[in-house]
Amino acid sequence: MADKIEHRMTAPWLLASAMLLFSLALIEKGLNTVGTSLPMTDVFPRQLLDWAVTLLMFDIALTLRQMFEIQLDGRREG
């Protein structure tokens, strides 16, 4: 058991970038309500939210795959 190597397929950069896009969307929407916007964004807040959700879906898929492989390894050993 000590020589078993765990393969982790998590991608924390997906989660971090999704949270960054989500916060940018919230800030942009808040600024849009007062009539201004962020100078670095040329898209609508809805598009930022769509991109954030897409990244979160990829992160969830990788996490589920990792859990499935861990479960399969447990069945093979036990």
Rosetta constraint file for C-alpha pairs under 8 A:
AtomPair CA 8 CA 66 HARMONIC 6.81 0.50
AtomPair CA 9 CA 62 HARMONIC 6.37 0.50
AtomPair CA 9 CA 63 HARMONIC 7.26 0.50
AtomPair CA 9 CA 66 HARMONIC 6.28 0.50
AtomPair CA 10 CA 59 HARMONIC 7.28 0.50
AtomPair CA 10 CA 62 HARMONIC 6.23 0.50
AtomPair CA 10 CA 63 HARMONIC 6.17 0.50
AtomPair CA 10 CA 66 HARMONIC 7.68 0.50
AtomPair CA 11 CA 15 HARMONIC 7.20 0.50
AtomPair CA 11 CA 59 HARMONIC 6.54 0.50
AtomPair CA 11 CA 62 HARMONIC 7.64 0.50
AtomPair CA 12 CA 16 HARMONIC 6.17 0.50
AtomPair CA 12 CA 59 HARMONIC 7.99 0.50
AtomPair CA 13 CA 17 HARMONIC 5.89 0.50
AtomPair CA 14 CA 18 HARMONIC 6.04 0.50
AtomPair CA 14 CA 55 HARMONIC 5.71 0.50
AtomPair CA 14 CA 56 HARMONIC 6.80 0.50
AtomPair CA 14 CA 58 HARMONIC 7.54 0.50
AtomPair CA 14 CA 59 HARMONIC 6.07 0.50
AtomPair CA 15 CA 19 HARMONIC 6.19 0.50
AtomPair CA 15 CA 55 HARMONIC 7.08 0.50
AtomPair CA 15 CA 56 HARMONIC 6.28 0.50
AtomPair CA 15 CA 59 HARMONIC 6.62 0.50
AtomPair CA 16 CA 20 HARMONIC 6.19 0.50
AtomPair CA 17 CA 21 HARMONIC 6.16 0.50
AtomPair CA 17 CA 52 HARMONIC 7.49 0.50
AtomPair CA 17 CA 55 HARMONIC 7.66 0.50
AtomPair CA 18 CA 22 HARMONIC 6.07 0.50
AtomPair CA 18 CA 51 HARMONIC 7.44 0.50
AtomPair CA 18 CA 52 HARMONIC 4.31 0.50
AtomPair CA 18 CA 53 HARMONIC 7.07 0.50
AtomPair CA 18 CA 55 HARMONIC 5.72 0.50
AtomPair CA 18 CA 56 HARMONIC 6.26 0.50
AtomPair CA 19 CA 23 HARMONIC 6.10 0.50
AtomPair CA 19 CA 52 HARMONIC 6.99 0.50
AtomPair CA 20 CA 24 HARMONIC 6.14 0.50
AtomPair CA 21 CA 25 HARMONIC 6.11 0.50
AtomPair CA 21 CA 48 HARMONIC 5.81 0.50
AtomPair CA 21 CA 49 HARMONIC 6.85 0.50
AtomPair CA 21 CA 51 HARMONIC 7.35 0.50
AtomPair CA 21 CA 52 HARMONIC 5.60 0.50
AtomPair CA 22 CA 26 HARMONIC 6.34 0.50
AtomPair CA 22 CA 48 HARMONIC 6.73 0.50
AtomPair CA 22 CA 49 HARMONIC 5.82 0.50
AtomPair CA 22 CA 52 HARMONIC 5.93 0.50
AtomPair CA 23 CA 27 HARMONIC 6.18 0.50
AtomPair CA 24 CA 28 HARMONIC 5.94 0.50
AtomPair CA 24 CA 45 HARMONIC 7.85 0.50
AtomPair CA 24 CA 48 HARMONIC 7.45 0.50
AtomPair CA 25 CA 29 HARMONIC 6.03 0.50
AtomPair CA 25 CA 45 HARMONIC 4.62 0.50
AtomPair CA 25 CA 46 HARMONIC 7.26 0.50
AtomPair CA 25 CA 48 HARMONIC 5.57 0.50
AtomPair CA 25 CA 49 HARMONIC 6.25 0.50
AtomPair CA 26 CA 30 HARMONIC 6.11 0.50
AtomPair CA 26 CA 45 HARMONIC 7.27 0.50
AtomPair CA 27 CA 31 HARMONIC 6.12 0.50
AtomPair CA 28 CA 32 HARMONIC 6.00 0.50
AtomPair CA 28 CA 37 HARMONIC 5.81 0.50
AtomPair CA 28 CA 38 HARMONIC 6.16 0.50
AtomPair CA 28 CA 45 HARMONIC 6.12 0.50
AtomPair CA 29 CA 33 HARMONIC 6.40 0.50
AtomPair CA 29 CA 45 HARMONIC 5.95 0.50
AtomPair CA 30 CA 34 HARMONIC 7.10 0.50
AtomPair CA 31 CA 35 HARMONIC 6.42 0.50
AtomPair CA 31 CA 36 HARMONIC 5.30 0.50
AtomPair CA 31 CA 37 HARMONIC 5.29 0.50
AtomPair CA 31 CA 38 HARMONIC 7.49 0.50
AtomPair CA 32 CA 36 HARMONIC 5.26 0.50
AtomPair CA 32 CA 37 HARMONIC 5.62 0.50
AtomPair CA 37 CA 41 HARMONIC 7.83 0.50
AtomPair CA 43 CA 47 HARMONIC 6.43 0.50
AtomPair CA 43 CA 48 HARMONIC 7.30 0.50
AtomPair CA 44 CA 48 HARMONIC 6.82 0.50
AtomPair CA 45 CA 49 HARMONIC 6.31 0.50
AtomPair CA 46 CA 50 HARMONIC 6.23 0.50
AtomPair CA 47 CA 51 HARMONIC 6.29 0.50
AtomPair CA 48 CA 52 HARMONIC 6.22 0.50
AtomPair CA 49 CA 53 HARMONIC 6.14 0.50
AtomPair CA 50 CA 54 HARMONIC 6.23 0.50
AtomPair CA 51 CA 55 HARMONIC 6.34 0.50
AtomPair CA 52 CA 56 HARMONIC 6.23 0.50
AtomPair CA 53 CA 57 HARMONIC 6.14 0.50
AtomPair CA 54 CA 58 HARMONIC 6.46 0.50
AtomPair CA 55 CA 59 HARMONIC 6.30 0.50
AtomPair CA 56 CA 60 HARMONIC 6.12 0.50
AtomPair CA 57 CA 61 HARMONIC 6.12 0.50
AtomPair CA 58 CA 62 HARMONIC 6.25 0.50
AtomPair CA 59 CA 63 HARMONIC 6.20 0.50
AtomPair CA 60 CA 64 HARMONIC 6.10 0.50
AtomPair CA 61 CA 65 HARMONIC 6.15 0.50
AtomPair CA 62 CA 66 HARMONIC 6.20 0.50
AtomPair CA 63 CA 67 HARMONIC 6.24 0.50
AtomPair CA 64 CA 68 HARMONIC 6.11 0.50
AtomPair CA 65 CA 69 HARMONIC 6.21 0.50
AtomPair CA 66 CA 70 HARMONIC 6.21 0.50
AtomPair CA 67 CA 71 HARMONIC 6.18 0.50
AtomPair CA 68 CA 72 HARMONIC 6.23 0.50
AtomPair CA 69 CA 73 HARMONIC 6.14 0.50
AtomPair CA 70 CA 74 HARMONIC 6.22 0.50
AtomPair CA 71 CA 75 HARMONIC 6.39 0.50
AtomPair CA 72 CA 76 HARMONIC 6.32 0.50
AtomPair CA 73 CA 77 HARMONIC 6.29 0.50
AtomPair CA 74 CA 78 HARMONIC 5.89 0.50
